[in-house]
């Protein structure tokens, strides 16, 4: 014995989320007045043993701009996906995108430039 992993306050049969890694396809987003340019944001969800977790719902938020979630539940690679645009606001700024799953969150910053 001795290999039991407990998750305080947890429920459900899935392994608890231990980490979420958020990556942006590009660190910059052009300051485009139409807001049509997007940067793909990917969140990878893993358990305490660094195994990827499938079928975990992930929520994405952004401090500004617009975030459109295209894959809200993790796939077999543990990935959930969203698209960030500047939301028709071409002002140069930093946008922080945060992804949250199972009470664990991670974030990445994309800079609007132009």
C-alpha positions in Angstrom: 0.0 0.0 0.0 1.0 3.6 0.5 0.3 4.6 -3.0 -3.1 6.2 -2.3 -3.5 9.7 -3.5 -6.2 11.7 -1.8 -7.8 14.9 -3.1 -9.3 17.0 -0.2 -12.7 18.3 -1.0 -12.6 16.6 -4.4 -15.3 14.6 -6.1 -15.8 12.7 -9.3 -13.7 9.8 -10.6 -11.2 11.8 -12.7 -7.7 12.5 -11.4 -7.4 15.9 -9.8 -6.0 18.7 -11.9 -2.5 19.6 -10.6 -1.2 22.0 -13.2 -2.4 23.9 -16.2 0.1 25.3 -18.7 -1.1 28.1 -21.0 0.7 28.9 -24.2 0.0 31.5 -26.9 0.8 30.7 -30.5 2.4 34.2 -30.8 3.5 36.6 -28.0 2.1 39.5 -30.1 -1.2 40.5 -31.6 -1.2 43.1 -34.3 -3.2 46.3 -33.5 -5.9 45.7 -36.1 -8.9 48.0 -36.0 -11.2 45.3 -37.4 -10.2 42.8 -34.6 -10.1 40.0 -37.1 -6.6 38.9 -36.4 -6.4 36.2 -33.7 -3.8 34.4 -31.6 -4.5 30.8 -30.6 -4.2 30.2 -26.9 -3.8 26.6 -25.7 -4.1 25.2 -22.2 -2.7 21.8 -21.3 -4.1 20.2 -18.1 -2.1 17.6 -16.2 -2.4 15.6 -12.9 0.2 15.4 -10.2 2.1 12.8 -12.1 2.2 15.0 -15.2 -0.2 12.8 -17.1 -2.5 14.8 -19.4 -6.1 14.8 -18.5 -8.9 14.3 -21.1 -12.5 15.6 -20.9 -11.7 18.3 -18.4 -13.7 21.6 -18.9 -11.5 24.6 -19.1 -12.7 28.3 -18.8 -10.7 31.1 -20.4 -10.8 34.8 -19.4 -8.9 37.8 -20.9 -8.2 41.1 -19.2 -9.2 42.9 -22.5 -9.9 42.1 -26.1 -12.1 39.2 -27.0 -11.6 35.5 -26.2 -13.5 32.9 -28.1 -13.2 29.3 -26.8 -13.1 26.9 -29.7 -12.4 23.7 -27.7 -13.7 24.1 -24.1 -13.0 20.5 -23.0 -9.5 18.9 -23.0 -8.8 16.4 -25.8 -6.7 13.3 -25.6 -3.5 15.4 -25.4 -5.0 17.4 -22.5 -5.5 20.5 -24.6 -8.2 23.1 -24.5 -8.1 25.9 -27.1 -9.3 29.5 -27.4 -8.7 32.3 -29.9 -7.8 35.8 -28.7 -8.5 39.0 -30.7 -8.1 42.6 -29.8 -11.8 43.1 -29.7 -11.7 45.9 -32.3 -9.6 48.0 -29.8 -6.2 48.6 -31.6 -4.6 50.3 -28.6 -1.2 48.9 -27.7 -1.4 47.0 -24.4 -0.8 43.7 -22.7 -3.6 41.2 -22.5 -3.4 38.5 -19.9 -5.3 35.3 -20.7 -6.1 33.0 -17.8 -7.3 29.4 -18.2 -8.8 27.6 -15.2 -9.6 23.9 -14.7 -10.5 22.1 -11.5 -9.6 25.1 -9.3 -6.1 25.4 -10.9 -5.3 28.3 -13.2 -2.4 29.4 -15.4 -2.0 32.5 -17.6 0.0 33.9 -20.5 0.4 37.5 -21.7 0.0 38.6 -25.3 1.1 42.1 -26.3 -1.0 44.1 -28.7 1.4 46.0 -30.9 1.3 48.0 -34.1 
